[in-house]
Amino acid sequence: MKGFDLNTLVRESVQKLQPYSSARDEYVSDGSEMLFLDANENPFDNGVNRYPDPYQRSLKLLLAEQKGVSESQILLGNGSDEVLDLIYRAFCEPNQDNIITLPPTYGMYKVLSGINAVENREVLLTDDFEPNVKEILGVVDAKSKLLFICSPNNPTGNSFKKERIEQLLASFSGLVVIDEAYIDFSKDESWLSQLNNYPNLIVTQTLSKAYGLAGIRLGICYASEEIIKVLNKIKPPYNVNQLTQQRALERVLNQDLVNKEIQQILQERDQLITALNNLGFVKKIYPTDANFVLAKVDNANKRYQQLLEKQVVVRNRSTQPLCENTLRFTVGTPDENKKLIATLKELN
Ligand SMILES: *Cc1c(COP(=O)(O)O)cnc(C)c1O
């Protein structure tokens, strides 16, 4: 936040941009009966013959109420992947600016930095998978636009210590993106409550994990109204389709079912951890605050292949720094979990 000034962070081309004005931007329905002959749609009703709401107002209204933020502090995208890409494109000048990531972490930050031709400065997590604040601040320069913090972190599973994140938010003069894809499984509070305290904070969430809607692609970005305005300027006009908006709305309204599933996943996770603890080839199980477990084994390549031969696909994370000989297990249904545990016990 130190010396934070949003205007100096926005790319010049974005500042100058005159955004595309869609038919649905120019005339917003007030609910009265109108003939809509302005968007060259096929007029015959089939449920999706009309363009969707470019600002997804119904869904934002519901999310805003549930999360205690204003609708103007929300941007929705075609998965978090689109949201993250928009953040790069709004703030990072190609071949000029840099971003900071903290491996081992989610692979998309690095890929997006490659796609957008933005230097990725990597600062390894400490041995206990915490951000190394001093080293991070050491690589920052005037061209450092974004700092990605994934908490709970993928693939390690842990949530970072609050004090470390606070230090980074307070000291970094670029934007701090906290990726909370797994927050619904976590014991820790979301950083959403801090949105009004840190003008440089962006929180991303998704319906792909706890909400069980990976197939519809709905990513959520929460930030100050000023940041959201910049992102709205460059987003494709109809980036969240009608079917996605509908399914998301239904699911977010059915919070009881979502919570029930989360509780079940957490119970299953505990059972999986107990089972892993009893296996000779498992050397270490890392603390997790997410719906997966990272475990160090005797020989990850061998165990990965053995599981594949028994029709079980897990993720081999061994090539990631600090993750030598690790496998990442996603928590499945009680039935899938039982099969996984039985299969693990058969390995020798
Ligand atoms: C799974 C995951 C996402 C989800 O991305 P979507 O594009 O919304 O499906 C985002 N961040 C992290 C760290 C993840 O593991």
The ligand as an SDF file (V2000), in Angstrom:
LIG
                    3D

 15 15  0  0  0  0  0  0  0  0999 V2000
   -8.5970  -24.2800   -9.3050 C   0  0  0  0  0  0  0  0  0  0  0  0
   -7.9730  -22.9710   -9.0700 C   0  0  0  0  0  0  0  0  0  0  0  0
   -8.5270  -21.8190   -9.6060 C   0  0  0  0  0  0  0  0  0  0  0  0
   -9.8000  -21.9240  -10.3980 C   0  0  0  0  0  0  0  0  0  0  0  0
   -9.7710  -21.3510  -11.5920 O   0  0  0  0  0  0  0  0  0  0  0  0
  -11.1190  -21.2710  -12.4460 P   0  0  0  0  0  0  0  0  0  0  0  0
  -10.5980  -20.6940  -13.7120 O   0  0  0  0  0  0  0  0  0  0  0  0
  -12.0430  -20.3410  -11.7170 O   0  0  0  0  0  0  0  0  0  0  0  0
  -11.6850  -22.6370  -12.5790 O   0  0  0  0  0  0  0  0  0  0  0  0
   -7.9500  -20.5940   -9.3310 C   0  0  0  0  0  0  0  0  0  0  0  0
   -6.8650  -20.5110   -8.5530 N   0  0  0  0  0  0  0  0  0  0  0  0
   -6.3210  -21.5960   -7.9980 C   0  0  0  0  0  0  0  0  0  0  0  0
   -5.1590  -21.4610   -7.0920 C   0  0  0  0  0  0  0  0  0  0  0  0
   -6.8430  -22.8620   -8.2530 C   0  0  0  0  0  0  0  0  0  0  0  0
   -6.2770  -23.9460   -7.7160 O   0  0  0  0  0  0  0  0  0  0  0  0
  1  2  1  0
  2  3  1  0
  2 14  2  0
  3  4  1  0
  3 10  2  0
  4  5  1  0
  5  6  1  0
  6  7  2  0
  6  8  1  0
  6  9  1  0
 10 11  1  0
 11 12  2  0
 12 13  1  0
 12 14  1  0
 14 15  1  0
M  END
$$$$
